[in-house]
Amino acid sequence: MTVAEPAPKPITSGKDPRFAPTLYAHVGQPGSWTLDFYLRHGGYQGVRRAFALGPDAVIEEVKKSGLRGRGGAGFATGLKWSFMPLNDGKQHYIICNADESEPGSFKDRYLLSEDPHQLIEGMLIGGYAMRASVGYIYIRGEYVRAAERVWAAIHEARAAGLLGQNVLGSGFDFDLQVHRGAGAYICGEETALMNSLEGLRANPRLKPPFPAAAGLYGMPTTINNVETFCAATQILKYGADWHARMGTEKSRGMKLFQISGPVRRPGVYELPLGTTFRELIFEWAGGPLEDIKAIIPGGSSCPMLPWDDRTLDTPMDYESVAAAGSMLGTGGVTLIPRADCIVNVTWNLVRFYAHESCGKCTPCREGISGWMVRMYEKLVRGHGQPGDVQLILDMSDNIGGRSFCALADACLGPVLSSIKLFRKEYDTLAQTGQPMYPARSRWRES
């Protein structure tokens, strides 16, 4: 197959054109996780086209599509794939980061459990392009059904000659393994993930060297997340131009946006990058169920944005959300009710990051897991003092940018943004010992 298949026809919603779902096209359909279903719906056509194009042309196709990594950083996928060395005589690895542990993110679990062959095909394409004959899927330990279905799909693919030696008669050998995580959020960091795969403690590694030079077992390695590999499947199936027509000039394609909190229809929505928060919240998710005061735009590590017209009309793409003062991240949108004490909300997030810290470096081990947790606990239990908020800011200055990996900075995103937006709530609690919104606060509970 040397030409792309016809792209799905657009559908419309309201005044703006919408494109038919591709990544989530089969989610929720009976038997969608089986090979028979996948083949009946055009499966493994993308990898056939990849074999016809050749490895270098596949990388160029992904570059041309404008695909950016969907795991949070938004780095250009084709460029990342091109970093893998050529003709070095070494074993190359590719890894799928399916350790979806970011609070507010839950899009990949449905791709894993409902359409695992789409992921397998994407990893086949990536392995072929980067001359990698072995791939690993690192799945979050809590995703039991997802892991079972991915394993079953791998066995089906092997039996059908889609994995193993001489895949589809192409001369390319490629196989996959599944590794179950043990519930550690730090394994979402790519070097900690590789340590875990090797049987080591899941601590992040010093970079450089970067994984493309020395990754898993010291060999060239490329890591992408589930949605990125699945997007590559669709790009090779329908063509780079199809993908590049959607989204914005710098943020191209469709994106899986998740929305949670007090909203009428929480869930995952596949929409073009550049869709506004207002469209997602009101047109697709049905609108909020109560008054809202802030939005977390891309998962818990992203700074909060105020609930106002400027935020609601911000396009959900990498550049626009950054210009608004936050990050698109994984696209996990969370609404924070006005009636909730923002200090209590932030304390909940701080405790999460403190619990998930690997403890390797002092800023995170002592700053987040130690001082930051104790300062928030002091505030929410009504024992705060007027200088406590400034002390939290001073601690943040000593932690930010000084930790070994990005976990400490991830914790500071909601801390600093919540203080910036809702300083009055912090000061009231520190000075009086009473939250501004006591009816919805469980701030004195243990």
N, C-alpha and C positions, 0 to 999 in steps of 0.2 A: 504494500500500500504506500504509494509515493505522494499522494495528495491528501490534504485534510478533509475529513468528512464535513458535510454541511452542519453549520452550527445550529443549536436550538433556536427556534423562532422566538422573537421577543413577545412578551405579554405586557399588558399595561395595567397600571394601578393609579387612579387619579389622573393627573395631567401629565406625569412624567413617564417615559418608557421604562419598563423593568425587563430584565432578562430572565428567562426561565432558569430555575435552579439547575446547577450541574453537579456541584459537590454533594448536595443534599437531594438530588433528584429521586433517589430510591429509598431514602430514609423512611422507615415506617411501613414499607411494603412487605407483604408476606414473603419470606424466603430470600430477601434481598442480599443476605450474607453468603449465599451459596454460589458456587461457580456456575452452575446451570443458569441461574437467574442473571448473573453478570454477563455471561456470553450472549444470552438472548437479548440483552440490551446494549450490545455493541462493545462489550468488554474486551480488553487486550488488543484493540485496534491501534491505540496510541503507541504501544511498544513495537508493534509491527511496522508502523511508520518510522519509528526511531531507528530500527534496524535497517530500513531502506535508506535513511538519510546518512547514517554514520555518526560516530561519537562526537566529533567536533561540530558537525552541523546541528546536532541536538542541543549542545551548549549554546550555540548561536541562536537557535530558535527560542530557547528560554530567555536569553538576553533580550532578544527582539520583542518578546511578549511584555517585558517590563515587570515580570513577577518579582515581588519582594517577599522576603521571609515572613510567614504568618505566625511565627512564634512569639513576636513582640518587638524585636529589634528593627525589623523592616529592612534588612540588608538585601541588596540585589542578589537574587538567587543564581542567575546565570553567571554573574561575576564570581560568586562564591564557588560555584562548581568549577570554574576555570582555574582556581588556585591549586587544584590537585596536580601534582607533577606528572609529566608524561614520560613513558619509556624509562622509568627509573629501576625497573626490575624488582620492585617491592610489592608486597601484598597491600592492596588498597581496601579500605573499609568504608561503608556508609552506614550511618546510624539514624534511625527515626526516634526523635525525642517524643515519646507518648506519655511522659510523666506529667500529665496535666494537673498541676497542684495549685495553681494561682487562684486564690479566692475570687469568684466572679467569672471564672473561665470553665466552660463545660461543653465546648463545641466538638472537640476531638473524640470524645467518648462515643458519640453517635456514628462518626465515620468508622471507628474501630469495630463497633458491635454490629452496625447495620450495613456497612459497605466495605469490608476488609479487603476485597480484591482490588478496589480502587487504589488503596494504599500500596498493596503488593505490586501493582502495575507501575505506580509512580516510582517505587524503589527500584524496580527493574530498569526503568528508563534512566534514573539517576546513576545506578550502578554501571550501566552500559556506557553512559556519557563520560563517567569518571574512571573507567577501567577498574572498577571494584567488583570482585567476584563473591564477596561475602557481605551480608547486611545483617544488622541487628535492630530489632524493634524493642525499645526499652519502655515497658508499659507500667504505669502507676499500679502499685499493688492492690489498691482498692477496686480497680476495674476488672473484676473477676470474669464477668460475662464477656467483656471485650477481649480479654486474653484468650479465653476458650474459643471464641469465634475466629480470632486471628490465627490461632494454631490450626484450627480445623480448615481454614481457607488455605493456609500454607500446605497442608497435607493434600488438599484437593489440587492445588497448583502443581505440586511435585508429581502427582499421579498423572496429570494431563500434559506433562512435559513443559510446563510454563516456568518451572524452577528446576535447578539441577544442571546437568551437563548439556551443552548444545541446545540452549533454549530456542524452541521453534525452528530448529535447523539453522540457526544463525552463526553457530560456532562460538557463541558467548556462553560462558559458564557463570551461573549465579545462584546462590542459595541464601535463605533467610533463617534466622533463629529469633526466638522471643525470649526476652529476659524480664522477669517480674521484679519490680521495685519493692521496697519495704516501707513505703510511706514517707520518704524523706523529701521535703520540698527542695532541698539544696541540690538534689539530683536533676532538677530542671536546668541547672548550670552545666554547660556541656562538658567541661573538664571533670567536674565532680561525677557526672554521669559515667564518663569513661573509667574513672577510678572504681566506681561501683561495679561496672561490667567486668573489670579485671579482678574483682574479689577483694579490693582494697577498701579502706575507709573512705566514705564519700566526701572527701575534702576537695576543694578546687585546686587546680594546678596553676603554677606561675606561667604567664604568657608574656613574650615568646618562650619556647616555640609554640606556634599555633597548630591546631589539629591537622591542618592540611599538610604540614611538614612532619609533625611527630604527634600522632594522636593515640588511638587504641593500640596497645602493645608496642608503642613507639613507631607505628606505621602511619602513612598518610591516611587521613580520615576526614570525612565531611558529615556534618550533622544538620539535619533539617527536622522540622516538626511535621506532624501528621497532615495538617491542612496544606502545607507547602508541597509535599510529595503528591497529594491528591490533585492539587492545582496543576502540577506538571503533567499528570495523566491527561487532563482535559486539554491542556495546551498542545500536546503532541497529537491528540485526537482531532481537534478542531482547527489548530493552527495559531501561530503567534499573533497574526493580525486580528483574529476574532477576540483574543484576550485583551489586546491593546486597545480595542475600541471601547471597552468598558472602563469605568472609573474616571480618574482625572489624569492630567498630563504627566504628573510625576508619581501618582499612586494608581496603578492600572489594575483592572480586573475586578472580580467579585470578592467579597469578604464575608466570612461568617461572623455576624455580630450577635452577641449574647446579651440579654437584658434580664435583670433580676431586681428584687425589691418590690415595693408596693405598686405594682403595675398590673393592668387587667389581663394581659396575655404574656407572661414571662416565657422565655424560650430562646431559640436560636433562629436568626433570620439571615438568609443569604441575599445580600444586596450589593450594588456597585459601591466601591470606594468613592467617597464624596457625598453619599447620602447624609443628610443632616440629622442631628440628634432629634430634632422636632419630628421629622418624618418617621424615624425608628420608633420613638416613644408614643406618638399620637396615632399615626396612620397604621403602623404594623402591630405595635404592642397594645393598642387600645387606650392609651393614656393612663396617668397615675390614678391610684385609688384614694390618695390623700395629698395634702400639701407637701411639697418637696422643697428642700433648701439647698441640696448639693447633688452633684453627679460625680461618680468615679467613672472615667470614660473608657478605661481599657484594662481592667483588672486591678486588684488591690494595691499594687505597687505604683500606680499612676496618681499624680497629684489630683486632688478634688477640684472641680470647677463649680462656680456658683450657678444656682438655678435662675437664669434670667434669659432674656431674649437673645442676647449675644451668644451665650453658650448654646441655646437650643438651635440657633441658626448656623452654628459652626459645622462645616462639612466634616464628616468622619473620614479623613484621610491623614496620612502621616504628617504632612506639612501644616495643615490647618489646625490640627489639634495641638501640635507643638507651638504654633504661633499663639494659641489661646492660653498657653502656660501649662500644658500637660503632655501626655503621650497617648497614642492610639493603642499601644500594647497589643494584647490579644483580642481587643475588641469586646471586652467584657464590661458592659455598661451596668452600673449599679446605682439605683436611686436611693438617696438618704432622706427619710421623712423629716419634716420640720419639727415634729414633736419629739424626736430623739435627741438626747444630749450628745453633742458632737464629741465631747471629751470621752464619754463612754464608748461611742462608736470607734474612736481612734484607739482607745485602750484595747479594745478587742483585736484590732489589727496589730498593734504593737506586741501583744501577747503571742499572736500567731508567729510573727517573725522571730521573736525571742525563742519560742519553742523549736523553730525549724533551723535556727543557727547551728552550723556545724562546730562552732567554737574554735576554729583554727586561728583567727586573728583577734587581737586585743580590742579594736574598736567595736567589733560586733559582739564578742564574748562578754566584755565588761560594759560596753556602752549601751547596746540594745538589750541583751539578756539580763544585764544587771541594773544599771542606773535608770535607763529609760522606763523599764517596766515598773520599778519601784516608785518613780516620780508620778507616773500615771495612776498607780494604785493609791498613792497618797492623796492625789487630787480627788479621785472618784469616791473615796471613802470619807470625804469631808474633812480631811486633816491638812488641806493645803494652806500655803502662806502666800502673801502678795508677790514675793520674788520667785515663786516656783516656775511660772511660765517663762520668764527670762532665762532661768536656769536650764529649762528644756531646750531653748534656742541656743544657748551657749554650748550645751552638750552636743547638739546637732552639728554645730560648726566644727567640733573636734572629731566627729564621727564621719561626716560626709566626705566622700572622695578618699578616705584613708583606709578603708577595709580591703581585704584581699580580693573579694568578689563584689558583686552588685547587691548582695542581700541587704546589707546595712543601708545602702542608699535607697533600696526599695522600701524599707520601713520608713525612712525619712520623708518619702513622697507624701503620704497621707498626714504625717505629723506636721510638717511645715505648712502644707497647704491649708490644713484645718485651722491652725493658729492664725494664718494670714486672713482667712475668710471669716473666722468666727472668734476673734480674739475676745470679744465681750463675754462670750460664754465661758471661756477659760478663766478670765479675770473674775467673773462673778463667782465661779466655783472656788477659786483660790482664796478670794477675800471673805466669802460668807459661809463656805462649806455646803452651800445648797445649789443644785443645778437650776438653770433657767427653765428647764422643762421637766419638772419632777414627776408628772403623771406617767411618763413613758420611760423613766430611768430606773434601772435596777442597780444603781451605783453603790448601794451599801451591801449588796449580797456578796458572799464569799465565793 
